[in-house]
């Protein structure tokens, strides 16, 4: 601490942990409105939409992408992208700055193996899926094919099913309700370093350390 003209004044500077993220998986039959709702979430929540095929194309066209380079070789050989590599492509994509607050993901995972690999990748990044959002248009064939995957997320309490046959505004309102219920609480402040400043004025106890001796904050 430094001695000011009117006495000692200690200001507590608070730092905050990484902002809370929102990760949403979008499921639904063709023409169920996944792209529309992804754009809606980008506007209302601020999370960018990631579409699997677009992410793969971007990775392949990026010479600095290791996953993209590997994927390019696999496709050139006429082979299918391995599940592990598909998740590697997504792992690189979500490292981009626009995903700092989270993202929505469409087109992947499409099976249980991908779901498990995605979960493991996110865990290593200290992230988790907040919502697996299924836009239901009563397509029995699609539902039957994806039932194991939907069951996976239902068992974890992450699955939310919305009737996508409603009017568009009603679907958007339902999506908003799901996201508001799934939103993680804001992170608590972490106490940072103390910086001493000189100055006069009335003094009060530091809100972060109300019982710490000598820690106070100037208020004018």
N, C-alpha and C positions, 0 to 999 in steps of 0.2 A: 504494500500500500504506500501511497505518497501522501504527505501532509499538505492539505490545501489551506488556503487563507482562513477559511471558516471551519476547519476541522477535517476529520477523516470521512471520506465518502467511498463506499465500495459498490460498484455496479455489477450485478450478476448477469452475464450474458447467457441466454439459453440457446441451445442448438437442438435440432429436431432430427429424428431418425428418418430413414427413407420414407417418402410419401406412400400411403397405402395404395395398393394396386387393385384393379378389377380385371379379372380374366374370365371371359365368357366363351364357351363353346357353343356353336350354332349347329343344330341338327334339323333336318326336315327334308321332305321329298322335293323333287324338282318343282319350281314355281310356288314354293310355300312362303316365299318372302324373306329368305335368309339375308340376301344382299341388301334389301330394303331396310331390314331391322339393324343390320350391321352399320349402315349409314346413319340410321337414327341414333344408335348408341354413340357413334363418333361425334355427333352433334350435341347430344345431351350430356354424355358422361366424359367425353374427351378421349375415348380410347380408339385407336386406329383399327380398321378392319383388315384382317389378314386372310387372304384366300389362298388355299394350298397351291393351286396351279400357278397363280401369279407369283407366289413366293419362290416356287421352284424355277420359274422362268427368269426371275430377277437374279437368283443365285447363279444360274448357269451363265448368264450374261455378265456376271461380275468376276473378273479374273482374280480378284483377291479373296474370293470365297472358296475355302477348301472344300466345303460340302458341295458347292456348285460345280467345282472342277471334277470331283468324283462322280457326281450325278451325270455330268455331261459325258464322261467316259462310259458309264453304265448304259445310258440311252443310245450312245453311238454303237455299242455292241448289240443293240437290240434286246437288251434285258430289262427287267422290271426293277424299279427303284426299291432297294431293300427297306424294310420297315425302319431299321436303325438309321439309315441315311435320310429317310424322310423326316424323322424327328430332328436330325442334325441340321437340316435346312431350316426348320422352324426355330431351332435354338439360336442359329446365327441371326435370323430375322428379328427376333425379339430383343436382341442386344442393341438394336438401333435406338436412337434417342427418342423417336416418337412413341416408343412403347414404355416410356418411363412410368406412365400411370396405368399401364395394362394394355389389353388388346382383346379383340374378339377374333375367333378362329373358326373358319368355315372350310369344310372339305377334308379335314383331318382332326381327330382320328376317325378312321372308318372301320376299325376292327378292334378287338380286345388287345391284341399285341401292341398296336400303336398306342392305345389308351394307357397301357402299363408303361411303355417307354416314355410317353409324354409326361406322365405323372412323375416318373423317376427324374427326368430332365428338369422339370419345374422344381422338384424338391431340392435338387442340387443347387438351384439358383435361389433357394429360400422363397419360392413362390408356390402357389396352389391354384387350382381351378376354383372359382367362386360359384359359377353357375354353368350347368349344362342345359342349354335352353332348346327345347324341342318345339318347333312350330308344326303343329298337327293339322293336317288337311284331310284326315281320314283316308289315307292311302294305305290300304291293308298290305299290299305287297311290300312297300317300303318298310312299314312298321315291322313286318315279320322278319325281314332281312336284318334290320337294325335292333331287334329286340334284345339280343345279348349285350350290345353296347349300351343301350338305354338302361338295361338292368344293372350294368356295372355302376353307372352314375346314380341310379336310384338307390342302390345299396349304400352309397356314401352320403346320401341326403343332398346331393348336388343337382339332381334332375328337377327341372320345372317344365311342365307341359302346358302350352298355350294353344287355344283353339284359333288357328290362323285363318279360319273361314269367316271370321267376324269382319266388320268394316275395318279399314286400315287404321283409323284413329283409335278404335277399340283395341286393336292388337298392340299398337304403340303404347297405349295406356297400361295394358297388361304387362308389357315388357318393362315399363318404368316401375311398376309395382314390384316385379320380381327383383329388379336390380336394387331397389331401395331396401328390400328386406335382406338382400345378400351382401350389401355394402359392408366392408369391415370397418370397425370403429377407428377413428383417427388415432395415430400413435401418440403415446404420452410424451411430453417433453423430457429430454435428457438434460441433466444439469451439466453445463459446460464450465469453462474456466472463469475465473473471477478477474475482472480488470478494474484497477483502481483509477479513479479520476478525481481531479481536484475541482472544487466548486462549493458554493454556498447553498443555501436553501434548507428547507425542512427535510429531515431524514425519517425513513420508515424501514421496518424490517424487510429484508429480502423475501419475496414471495416464494422463491425456490428453496431457500434455506432459512426458515423463520426462527430456528433455534440455534443457528450457527453464530457463535460469538464474532462480532466485528463485521458481520456481513449485513449491509444495509444498502438501500437504494435511495438516491436523491429524488425527491419529487418537489416540484416548484408549484 
